[in-house]
């Protein structure tokens, strides 16, 4: 019987996570970036993207009902690429770094860029 098969199995939670707005600290600004965490229902790749805290992110990584991704978001530094005297890039800049982070995160959460339209969010 089915109930006998699942008797000792823990089923994944179906709760809806609470969306948060991160608040970068002075330490984050000293580092120049903040790690951000996102999730989306696995069966609705065009659905709502939730920004979540790290604890919820870790819990949802094991939950097959959710797609979860983290990205590094630059909040300090030069806006555009910086080159040395030989023409080599020494800093890709906040704009390019955050654009690249969105692109990488969108491999898991397709519409992440729609959730993050402001590439310079939290920039100082």
N, C-alpha and C positions, 0 to 999 in steps of 0.2 A: 504494500500500500504506500502511496505517495507520502503520507504523513509520517510513516515509519522511516522513509528514506531521508527526510529533511529534519527529523526530530532533533538531532544534535548539531545542525548547521545554523550558523548565524547569517541571516539574510542582510544584504546591504540596506542602509537606510534610504528612505525616500524623501527626507526632509529637504526643504528649499533653503539654501544658504542665505544669510543676511549680507547684503551688499555693504561694503565699507568704502570710505574715502580715506586714503592714507594721509597721514600727517608727518611729513619728513621732519626729523629732529636735527638739531645742530650737528650731531655726530654724522648723520646722513649727508649733510651739506659738506662736512669736512671730507668725507669719503668721496663725495661727488655723485653718488648714485643711491637709489633705493631699490630693493627687490619688491616687485609687485606680483600678486597672485590672482589668477582668474579661473573661472570654471563656467561650464555650459552643459546643458542636458545633452547626453550622448545621442539621443534619438531626435534632436532638433538643432541641427548645425546652423540653421538660420535664426535660431531663437536668441533669447536674452543672454547677454554676457554679464556675469556677476564678478565684481572685484571682491575678493575675500581676504581674510587674514591668514597668516601662515599656518595656524593650528587647523583651521577648516580645510585649507589646501592639503595638508598632510593626510587628514582623514579621508578626503575625497579622492586622493590618488588610488586608494584601494577599492573605490566604489565604481562598479562597471556602468552605473547609470549616469556618470558625469565624466566629462573631459576636463582635465585640469592642466594648467600651464603657469610657469613663472617666467618673468622677464626682469632684466636689469634695466632700470630707467635712469638715465643721466639727468641730474638736476643742477649741475654746476660745470663750468668750463667754457671753452670757446664755442660759439654757436656754429661756426663753419670749420671746415678742415684747416689744419695748420700744417705747413710744409717747412722742412729745414732748408738750408742753403743749397742742398743738392737736389731739391725737388721731391724728396721722400716725405710721405705723410707721417707726421709725428703725433697727430691727434685728429681723429676723424670728426670731431665736433659733436655737440649735443644733438643737433638736428639729425645728422646722419646716423648717429649711434641709436637714437630712439626709433628712427624709421627702420633700422635693421632689426631692432628688438621686436618691433611689431611684426615684421615679416617672418621672423623665426617663430614667434608665438602663434601666428596665423597658420602655421603648419598643423597645429593641434586644434586651435579655436579659430575657425575660418574668418569670422567677422570681427576679430579683435580690433582691427583698424577703425571700425565704425564706433567702437566703444571709446577709443582713444584718438579723437580728432585733433586734440591740441598737443602737438609734438613737444611743446615747451612747457607742459603742465608742471608746476612746482619749480620751474627754473628760477635761479637767483644769479 
